[in-house]
Amino acid sequence: MIIRPSTVYGPFNDKTKRLVHLWILNALNGEELKIFGDENKTLDFTYIGDFIDGFLLVMNESGKEYNISSGRSVKVGYVADLIIRLANNGSKRFYPREIAQPQEINLDISELKRSGFEPKISVEEGIKKTFDWYKERFESKVKMEEFYKEKLKDILED
C-alpha cells in the first residue's frame, strides 16, 4: 500500500517544521509568513484527524495507492490571512517560487472516498484549532521565561 498525505497540520508538536506550524509561530512572534510563489499558489491542506481517519480506514489494504487529503485546493495566501487574523499579528510576503515547490496542489481522493472516507474538518476550523493549541503553549512558554528571568534577576541582586 502507498499512502500520499498532503500538507498535514493540526494540534501536535511538529518537529518537522511544516508550513502551518511555522506560520503560526511566526505570527505569534510578529514575524513574516513567507510564501514562495504568487497569490495563486494552492495546497491541499489535511487536518491531522482527517489524515488519521483516512489511514485507519485503509491500513489493512494491500496493493493500492491512496491520496489522503481534504480533496480541496486552497490558496496559501488565504491560510496565511486566517493565521494573521487569529494572531492579530504578523504579515505575509510573497517570494519568487522555488523550483522544487509545486504551485498548485489538489489531490484526487476518489479511491479513498470509495472506501468510505469523507474529510470532516474544514481548513478554517482546522487552522483555528491548531492556532488555539499553539497559542496556549506559546503563552505558557512566555510566562515561564518571564518567571525565570525575574527569579534570575532576584538571585543576581541578592
Backbone as ProteinMPNN parsed JSONL, in Angstrom:
{"seq_chain_A": "MIIRPSTVYGPFNDKTKRLVHLWILNALNGEELKIFGDENKTLDFTYIGDFIDGFLLVMNESGKEYNISSGRSVKVGYVADLIIRLANNGSKRFYPREIAQPQEINLDISELKRSGFEPKISVEEGIKKTFDWYKERFESKVKMEEFYKEKLKDILED", "coords_chain_A": {"N_chain_A": [[0.837, -1.165, 0.0], [0.451, 2.236, -0.729], [0.653, 5.392, 0.684], [-0.188, 8.74, 0.288], [0.03, 11.598, 1.836], [-1.133, 15.021, 2.169], [0.081, 18.132, 2.947], [-0.186, 18.022, 5.888], [-1.493, 19.097, 8.972], [-2.106, 20.352, 12.299], [-3.113, 20.192, 15.809], [-0.439, 19.326, 17.178], [2.841, 18.538, 18.371], [5.027, 19.53, 16.219], [7.887, 18.424, 14.93], [9.008, 18.521, 12.476], [8.756, 20.908, 11.243], [6.569, 21.946, 9.614], [4.613, 23.796, 7.214], [2.138, 25.189, 8.171], [2.518, 25.122, 10.94], [4.956, 26.507, 11.253], [4.143, 28.995, 10.262], [2.163, 29.759, 12.148], [3.689, 30.012, 14.505], [5.428, 32.029, 13.641], [3.592, 34.145, 13.232], [2.613, 34.497, 15.866], [4.915, 35.498, 16.978], [5.064, 37.892, 15.722], [6.225, 37.952, 13.243], [7.16, 37.495, 9.753], [5.155, 35.714, 7.371], [6.154, 33.593, 5.063], [5.672, 33.146, 1.617], [6.393, 31.17, -1.028], [5.995, 31.791, -4.077], [3.207, 32.983, -6.02], [0.106, 34.873, -5.53], [-1.681, 32.987, -6.429], [-0.882, 30.479, -5.69], [-1.561, 27.233, -4.496], [-2.459, 24.758, -2.033], [-3.299, 21.496, -0.818], [-4.659, 21.211, 2.023], [-4.521, 19.168, 4.931], [-6.157, 18.171, 7.734], [-4.946, 16.809, 10.776], [-6.567, 14.935, 12.151], [-8.329, 14.084, 10.136], [-6.472, 12.925, 8.415], [-5.574, 10.762, 10.003], [-8.003, 9.34, 10.296], [-8.444, 8.602, 7.593], [-6.16, 7.038, 7.095], [-6.47, 4.938, 8.981], [-8.729, 3.755, 7.939], [-7.868, 2.472, 5.618], [-5.602, 1.002, 6.233], [-5.182, -1.747, 6.259], [-5.296, -2.563, 3.678], [-3.907, -3.835, 0.632], [-1.595, -3.454, -2.047], [-2.659, -1.137, -3.158], [-2.984, 2.399, -3.887], [-3.26, 5.417, -2.105], [-4.326, 8.732, -1.868], [-4.31, 10.954, 0.754], [-6.097, 13.526, 1.834], [-7.789, 16.725, 2.016], [-9.007, 16.938, -0.329], [-9.466, 19.276, -1.536], [-8.399, 22.207, -3.025], [-6.688, 24.985, -1.749], [-5.959, 28.427, -1.556], [-2.772, 29.455, -0.546], [-2.23, 31.977, 0.434], [-4.683, 32.73, 1.502], [-4.855, 31.03, 3.73], [-2.65, 31.972, 5.162], [-3.622, 34.548, 5.714], [-5.786, 33.872, 7.407], [-4.398, 32.918, 9.667], [-2.885, 35.17, 10.413], [-4.962, 36.898, 11.063], [-6.106, 35.529, 13.262], [-3.97, 35.656, 15.065], [-3.695, 38.318, 15.267], [-1.488, 39.603, 14.438], [1.703, 39.641, 12.753], [2.689, 39.254, 9.261], [2.223, 38.752, 5.721], [4.276, 37.716, 3.013], [5.199, 37.541, -0.345], [7.489, 35.58, -2.156], [9.879, 34.843, -4.785], [8.984, 31.913, -6.57], [10.046, 28.642, -5.618], [11.812, 26.234, -7.433], [11.549, 23.524, -6.753], [9.166, 23.439, -5.397], [5.844, 22.701, -5.899], [3.208, 24.636, -7.405], [0.487, 24.417, -7.551], [-1.651, 22.39, -5.889], [-3.815, 19.698, -5.697], [-5.117, 16.995, -4.63], [-6.409, 13.918, -5.864], [-8.874, 12.243, -4.27], [-10.617, 10.209, -4.738], [-10.375, 7.373, -4.744], [-9.951, 6.828, -2.035], [-12.34, 7.823, -1.014], [-14.11, 5.958, -2.026], [-13.668, 3.963, -0.269], [-15.027, 4.832, 1.862], [-14.209, 7.179, 3.061], [-14.482, 10.519, 4.215], [-13.551, 13.798, 4.408], [-13.653, 15.678, 7.442], [-13.034, 18.075, 8.764], [-12.937, 21.455, 8.096], [-10.684, 23.754, 6.458], [-10.707, 26.217, 7.723], [-11.771, 25.661, 10.306], [-9.875, 23.778, 11.169], [-7.455, 25.264, 11.122], [-8.047, 27.146, 13.083], [-8.338, 25.483, 15.397], [-5.744, 24.455, 15.516], [-4.233, 26.797, 15.754], [-5.188, 27.773, 18.255], [-4.241, 25.75, 19.957], [-1.441, 26.012, 19.674], [-1.14, 28.686, 20.52], [-1.88, 28.607, 23.224], [0.226, 27.064, 24.288], [2.386, 28.641, 23.548], [1.928, 31.029, 24.977], [2.158, 30.018, 27.577], [4.851, 29.313, 27.564], [6.074, 31.808, 27.24], [5.261, 33.05, 29.639], [6.569, 31.374, 31.446], [9.258, 31.867, 30.763], [9.425, 34.581, 31.464], [8.983, 34.378, 34.226], [11.286, 32.912, 35.043], [13.312, 34.68, 34.281], [12.797, 36.814, 35.998], [13.215, 35.535, 38.47], [15.934, 34.891, 38.215], [16.997, 37.448, 38.082], [16.345, 38.34, 40.678], [17.983, 36.604, 42.174], [20.529, 37.353, 41.289], [20.638, 39.94, 42.208], [20.689, 39.668, 44.937]], "CA_chain_A": [[0.0, 0.0, 0.0], [1.15, 3.511, -0.766], [-0.135, 6.495, 1.236], [0.349, 10.054, -0.048], [-0.665, 12.677, 2.538], [-0.861, 16.35, 1.624], [0.124, 19.284, 3.854], [-0.838, 17.645, 7.147], [-1.305, 20.071, 10.047], [-3.042, 20.16, 13.399], [-2.58, 20.433, 17.148], [0.557, 18.363, 17.636], [4.172, 19.111, 18.425], [5.607, 19.186, 14.922], [9.338, 18.573, 14.901], [9.453, 18.586, 11.084], [8.611, 22.3, 10.812], [5.646, 22.058, 8.489], [4.204, 25.151, 6.861], [1.149, 25.801, 9.069], [3.129, 25.262, 12.26], [5.913, 27.616, 11.163], [3.395, 30.245, 10.108], [1.521, 30.12, 13.414], [4.74, 30.507, 15.402], [5.874, 33.327, 13.122], [2.556, 35.143, 13.51], [2.624, 34.753, 17.304], [6.113, 36.298, 17.246], [5.008, 39.134, 14.946], [7.148, 37.818, 12.113], [6.64, 37.333, 8.404], [4.74, 34.412, 6.853], [6.748, 33.583, 3.723], [5.02, 32.338, 0.582], [7.262, 31.05, -2.195], [5.083, 31.719, -5.211], [2.351, 34.165, -6.077], [-1.195, 34.785, -4.854], [-2.45, 31.855, -6.96], [-0.335, 29.218, -5.188], [-2.524, 26.466, -3.709], [-2.103, 23.478, -1.433], [-4.426, 20.695, -0.344], [-4.387, 21.102, 3.454], [-5.148, 17.996, 5.554], [-6.164, 18.206, 9.196], [-4.373, 15.563, 11.299], [-7.646, 13.982, 12.461], [-8.785, 13.507, 8.865], [-5.412, 12.033, 7.94], [-5.623, 9.536, 10.809], [-9.218, 8.608, 9.897], [-8.206, 8.007, 6.282], [-5.163, 5.982, 7.215], [-7.067, 3.792, 9.689], [-9.717, 3.149, 7.057], [-7.259, 1.661, 4.552], [-4.292, 0.487, 6.634], [-5.054, -3.183, 6.01], [-5.373, -2.799, 2.226], [-2.594, -4.079, 0.022], [-1.527, -3.283, -3.492], [-3.382, 0.05, -3.606], [-2.409, 3.709, -3.585], [-4.263, 6.344, -1.595], [-4.027, 10.106, -1.507], [-5.098, 11.348, 1.917], [-6.145, 14.986, 1.92], [-9.162, 17.247, 2.063], [-9.55, 16.872, -1.688], [-9.835, 20.645, -1.896], [-7.281, 23.11, -3.205], [-6.908, 26.251, -1.046], [-4.863, 29.386, -1.761], [-1.949, 29.572, 0.65], [-2.395, 33.336, 0.94], [-5.892, 32.715, 2.319], [-4.498, 30.393, 5.005], [-1.792, 32.942, 5.857], [-4.512, 35.595, 6.225], [-6.509, 33.309, 8.56], [-3.477, 32.852, 10.805], [-2.577, 36.556, 10.801], [-6.167, 37.42, 11.709], [-6.215, 34.889, 14.575], [-2.873, 36.141, 15.916], [-3.725, 39.777, 15.286], [-0.059, 39.892, 14.384], [2.4, 39.025, 11.628], [2.419, 39.755, 7.904], [2.601, 37.76, 4.705], [5.093, 38.267, 1.933], [5.439, 36.614, -1.444], [8.853, 35.49, -2.659], [9.897, 34.067, -6.029], [8.727, 30.493, -6.341], [11.177, 27.724, -5.659], [11.593, 25.24, -8.485], [11.143, 22.235, -6.174], [7.84, 23.535, -4.783], [4.728, 22.833, -6.833], [2.413, 25.831, -7.151], [-0.933, 24.071, -7.466], [-1.827, 21.026, -5.382], [-5.185, 19.264, -5.447], [-5.041, 15.545, -4.768], [-7.627, 13.148, -6.154], [-9.116, 11.309, -3.161], [-11.767, 9.368, -5.098], [-10.125, 5.99, -4.298], [-10.159, 6.823, -0.591], [-13.775, 8.028, -0.785], [-14.776, 4.68, -2.303], [-13.513, 3.156, 0.945], [-15.884, 5.419, 2.899], [-13.595, 8.377, 3.661], [-15.004, 11.858, 3.951], [-12.906, 14.754, 5.315], [-14.627, 16.276, 8.362], [-12.609, 19.37, 9.299], [-12.63, 22.474, 7.088], [-9.405, 24.419, 6.711], [-10.952, 27.287, 8.696], [-11.894, 25.054, 11.63], [-8.596, 23.151, 11.5], [-6.478, 26.307, 11.427], [-8.434, 27.719, 14.385], [-7.973, 24.511, 16.432], [-4.282, 24.387, 15.568], [-3.766, 28.071, 16.291], [-5.502, 27.819, 19.684], [-3.329, 24.815, 20.629], [-0.124, 26.635, 19.708], [-1.19, 29.923, 21.306], [-1.872, 28.225, 24.635], [1.577, 26.641, 24.644], [3.254, 29.791, 23.345], [1.729, 31.929, 26.117], [2.74, 29.353, 28.748], [6.304, 29.396, 27.436], [6.44, 33.202, 27.501], [5.101, 33.263, 31.084], [7.639, 30.635, 32.119], [10.501, 32.602, 30.54], [9.368, 35.789, 32.289], [9.144, 33.944, 35.604], [12.681, 32.566, 35.3], [14.112, 35.914, 34.176], [12.572, 37.543, 37.248], [13.901, 34.788, 39.53], [17.368, 35.063, 37.996], [17.276, 38.835, 38.448], [16.319, 38.365, 42.147], [19.149, 35.888, 42.657], [21.725, 38.158, 40.986], [20.608, 41.164, 43.024], [20.939, 39.326, 46.357]], "C_chain_A": [[0.893, 1.243, 0.0], [0.185, 4.587, -0.278], [0.562, 7.8, 0.854], [-0.46, 11.127, 0.681], [-0.301, 14.022, 1.913], [-0.992, 17.41, 2.71], [-0.652, 19.004, 5.145], [-0.484, 18.68, 8.219], [-2.299, 19.747, 11.157], [-2.376, 20.393, 14.729], [-1.68, 19.287, 17.612], [1.916, 19.03, 17.581], [4.941, 18.656, 17.191], [7.104, 19.471, 14.896], [9.874, 18.72, 13.471], [9.284, 19.972, 10.475], [7.783, 22.425, 9.542], [5.135, 23.489, 8.368], [3.268, 25.801, 7.872], [1.756, 26.058, 10.44], [4.135, 26.414, 12.28], [5.179, 28.95, 11.079], [2.738, 30.679, 11.407], [2.563, 30.677, 14.382], [5.258, 31.858, 14.934], [4.861, 34.42, 13.444], [2.527, 35.491, 15.001], [3.819, 35.612, 17.721], [6.137, 37.609, 16.472], [5.921, 39.123, 13.736], [6.394, 37.57, 10.806], [6.248, 35.884, 8.105], [5.165, 34.39, 5.385], [5.984, 32.644, 2.805], [5.931, 32.345, -0.638], [6.405, 30.74, -3.412], [4.223, 32.968, -5.199], [1.016, 33.91, -5.39], [-2.061, 33.64, -5.354], [-1.952, 30.496, -6.466], [-1.368, 28.533, -4.292], [-1.887, 25.211, -3.131], [-3.39, 22.78, -1.019], [-4.136, 20.38, 1.123], [-5.183, 19.948, 4.066], [-5.028, 18.084, 7.064], [-5.737, 16.831, 9.723], [-5.441, 14.513, 11.606], [-8.191, 13.319, 11.212], [-7.747, 12.557, 8.296], [-5.466, 10.697, 8.686], [-6.845, 8.697, 10.443], [-9.019, 7.894, 8.565], [-7.235, 6.849, 6.345], [-5.753, 4.739, 7.889], [-8.058, 3.043, 8.814], [-9.086, 2.168, 6.061], [-5.98, 0.951, 4.959], [-4.112, -1.014, 6.387], [-5.184, -3.549, 4.531], [-3.973, -3.121, 1.719], [-2.703, -3.88, -1.479], [-2.284, -2.07, -4.024], [-2.628, 1.308, -3.212], [-3.532, 4.634, -3.154], [-3.654, 7.715, -1.369], [-4.904, 10.416, -0.301], [-4.984, 12.863, 2.059], [-7.598, 15.418, 2.05], [-9.829, 17.101, 0.703], [-9.952, 18.237, -2.212], [-8.586, 21.524, -1.944], [-7.609, 24.461, -2.555], [-5.703, 27.166, -1.295], [-4.094, 29.556, -0.463], [-2.043, 30.976, 1.255], [-3.622, 33.458, 1.826], [-5.599, 32.127, 3.695], [-3.594, 31.321, 5.814], [-2.645, 34.055, 6.459], [-5.314, 35.118, 7.437], [-5.632, 33.348, 9.815], [-3.154, 34.255, 11.316], [-3.765, 37.168, 11.546], [-6.326, 36.834, 13.112], [-5.171, 35.427, 15.557], [-2.961, 37.646, 16.144], [-2.289, 40.309, 15.238], [0.537, 39.208, 13.159], [2.022, 39.677, 10.313], [2.779, 38.659, 6.918], [3.387, 38.472, 3.614], [5.344, 37.176, 0.905], [6.887, 36.734, -1.907], [8.814, 34.717, -3.978], [9.732, 32.579, -5.721], [10.012, 29.689, -6.424], [10.85, 26.62, -6.649], [11.056, 23.93, -7.92], [9.742, 22.264, -5.566], [6.753, 23.663, -5.842], [3.851, 24.031, -6.437], [0.918, 25.563, -7.055], [-1.063, 22.603, -7.062], [-3.312, 20.788, -5.139], [-5.213, 17.765, -5.7], [-6.414, 14.931, -5.047], [-7.8, 12.114, -5.055], [-10.284, 10.364, -3.461], [-11.584, 7.918, -4.655], [-10.381, 5.862, -2.796], [-11.646, 6.999, -0.255], [-14.564, 6.745, -1.063], [-14.673, 3.732, -1.112], [-14.327, 3.723, 2.112], [-15.337, 6.68, 3.549], [-14.322, 9.647, 3.244], [-14.306, 12.807, 4.92], [-13.958, 15.472, 6.16], [-14.301, 17.716, 8.743], [-12.249, 20.321, 8.155], [-11.287, 23.123, 7.427], [-9.589, 25.531, 7.74], [-11.015, 26.735, 10.124], [-10.556, 24.447, 12.078], [-7.523, 24.165, 11.863], [-6.781, 26.913, 12.797], [-8.042, 26.772, 15.529], [-6.454, 24.459, 16.615], [-3.707, 25.657, 16.181], [-3.996, 28.133, 17.802], [-4.55, 26.928, 20.486], [-1.945, 25.445, 20.768], [-0.109, 27.876, 20.583], [-1.132, 29.612, 22.798], [-0.463, 27.845, 25.085], [2.569, 27.79, 24.529], [3.15, 30.738, 24.543], [2.3, 31.323, 27.395], [4.256, 29.46, 28.731], [6.778, 30.81, 27.748], [6.346, 33.499, 29.001], [6.221, 32.573, 31.864], [8.965, 31.372, 31.957], [10.545, 33.865, 31.386], [9.583, 35.442, 33.759], [10.619, 33.676, 35.912], [13.603, 33.776, 35.174], [14.005, 36.717, 35.464], [13.296, 36.856, 38.403], [15.416, 34.962, 39.427], [17.795, 36.471, 38.408], [17.311, 38.959, 39.972], [17.575, 37.716, 42.721], [20.419, 36.729, 42.452], [21.786, 39.435, 41.816], [20.91, 40.885, 44.486], [22.388, 39.155, 46.672]], "O_chain_A": [[1.942, 1.282, 0.644], [-0.946, 4.689, -0.754], [1.764, 7.95, 1.07], [-1.521, 11.529, 0.204], [0.708, 14.145, 1.218], [-2.052, 17.562, 3.317], [-1.645, 19.668, 5.445], [0.672, 19.084, 8.353], [-3.222, 18.957, 10.964], [-1.2, 20.753, 14.782], [-2.112, 18.397, 18.345], [2.117, 19.982, 16.827], [5.442, 17.533, 17.134], [7.526, 20.626, 14.846], [11.054, 19.011, 13.277], [9.633, 20.185, 9.314], [8.248, 22.946, 8.528], [5.219, 24.279, 9.308], [3.583, 26.874, 8.386], [1.525, 27.112, 11.033], [4.158, 27.204, 13.224], [5.552, 29.915, 11.745], [2.758, 31.866, 11.734], [2.332, 31.71, 15.011], [5.502, 32.743, 15.755], [5.24, 35.505, 13.884], [2.426, 36.665, 15.356], [3.744, 36.359, 18.696], [7.111, 38.358, 16.548], [6.342, 40.177, 13.261], [5.169, 37.453, 10.775], [6.924, 34.948, 8.533], [4.588, 35.1, 4.561], [5.689, 31.503, 3.16], [6.207, 33.399, -1.211], [6.131, 29.581, -3.726], [4.489, 33.905, -4.446], [0.815, 32.876, -4.753], [-3.092, 33.35, -4.746], [-2.544, 29.468, -6.793], [-1.975, 29.173, -3.433], [-0.914, 24.679, -3.665], [-4.439, 23.411, -0.889], [-3.452, 19.404, 1.43], [-6.363, 19.767, 3.765], [-3.923, 18.073, 7.609], [-6.13, 15.805, 9.168], [-5.235, 13.328, 11.346], [-8.486, 12.124, 11.221], [-8.091, 11.505, 7.756], [-5.41, 9.632, 8.071], [-6.74, 7.479, 10.296], [-9.379, 6.726, 8.419], [-7.454, 5.806, 5.728], [-5.554, 3.62, 7.416], [-8.207, 1.827, 8.939], [-9.694, 1.159, 5.706], [-5.324, 0.348, 4.11], [-2.979, -1.49, 6.315], [-5.18, -4.73, 4.183], [-2.977, -2.718, 2.32], [-3.748, -4.104, -2.09], [-2.529, -1.983, -5.228], [-1.762, 1.295, -2.337], [-4.612, 4.644, -3.746], [-2.596, 7.844, -0.753], [-6.109, 10.169, -0.33], [-3.919, 13.401, 2.361], [-8.506, 14.597, 2.176], [-11.055, 17.135, 0.592], [-10.679, 18.35, -3.199], [-7.813, 21.563, -0.987], [-8.683, 25.016, -2.786], [-4.558, 26.716, -1.246], [-4.685, 29.774, 0.595], [-1.944, 31.13, 2.472], [-3.608, 34.209, 2.801], [-6.044, 32.664, 4.71], [-3.76, 31.439, 7.028], [-2.414, 34.461, 7.598], [-5.502, 35.874, 8.39], [-6.079, 33.763, 10.885], [-3.154, 34.492, 12.524], [-3.587, 37.871, 12.541], [-6.647, 37.561, 14.052], [-5.462, 35.627, 16.736], [-2.38, 38.179, 17.089], [-1.933, 41.294, 15.885], [-0.069, 38.296, 12.597], [1.146, 40.54, 10.259], [3.545, 37.749, 7.236], [3.187, 39.654, 3.337], [5.66, 36.036, 1.248], [7.433, 37.83, -2.032], [7.841, 34.019, -4.263], [10.271, 32.065, -4.741], [10.928, 30.005, -7.183], [9.722, 26.131, -6.688], [10.202, 23.293, -8.536], [9.19, 21.21, -5.25], [6.741, 24.63, -6.602], [3.774, 24.386, -5.261], [0.167, 26.39, -6.537], [-0.645, 21.701, -7.788], [-3.978, 21.572, -4.464], [-5.32, 17.319, -6.843], [-7.435, 15.38, -4.524], [-6.977, 11.209, -4.915], [-10.87, 9.787, -2.545], [-12.552, 7.289, -4.228], [-10.971, 4.878, -2.349], [-12.145, 6.385, 0.687], [-15.571, 6.48, -0.408], [-15.482, 2.816, -0.961], [-14.321, 3.168, 3.211], [-15.937, 7.198, 4.491], [-14.717, 9.82, 2.091], [-14.444, 12.649, 6.133], [-15.024, 15.83, 5.66], [-15.211, 18.499, 9.019], [-11.367, 20.027, 7.348], [-10.82, 23.04, 8.563], [-8.695, 25.758, 8.556], [-10.389, 27.276, 11.036], [-10.161, 24.593, 13.235], [-6.761, 23.952, 12.806], [-5.866, 27.165, 13.581], [-7.472, 27.217, 16.525], [-5.955, 24.425, 17.74], [-2.808, 25.603, 17.02], [-3.091, 28.508, 18.548], [-4.105, 27.308, 21.568], [-1.349, 25.419, 21.845], [0.853, 28.093, 21.321], [-0.418, 30.278, 23.548], [-0.017, 28.266, 26.153], [3.494, 27.895, 25.335], [4.167, 31.198, 25.062], [2.868, 32.044, 28.215], [4.877, 29.675, 29.773], [7.776, 30.99, 28.445], [7.242, 34.123, 29.569], [6.752, 33.128, 32.826], [9.722, 31.491, 32.921], [11.582, 34.19, 31.963], [10.302, 36.154, 34.461], [11.142, 34.153, 36.92], [14.588, 33.872, 35.906], [15.002, 37.238, 35.963], [13.922, 37.525, 39.226], [16.095, 35.156, 40.435], [18.849, 36.649, 39.02], [18.205, 39.61, 40.513], [18.164, 38.242, 43.665], [21.272, 36.803, 43.336], [22.87, 39.949, 42.092], [21.345, 41.784, 45.205], [22.741, 38.869, 47.816]]}, "name": "protein", "num_of_chains": 1, "seq": "MIIRPSTVYGPFNDKTKRLVHLWILNALNGEELKIFGDENKTLDFTYIGDFIDGFLLVMNESGKEYNISSGRSVKVGYVADLIIRLANNGSKRFYPREIAQPQEINLDISELKRSGFEPKISVEEGIKKTFDWYKERFESKVKMEEFYKEKLKDILED"}
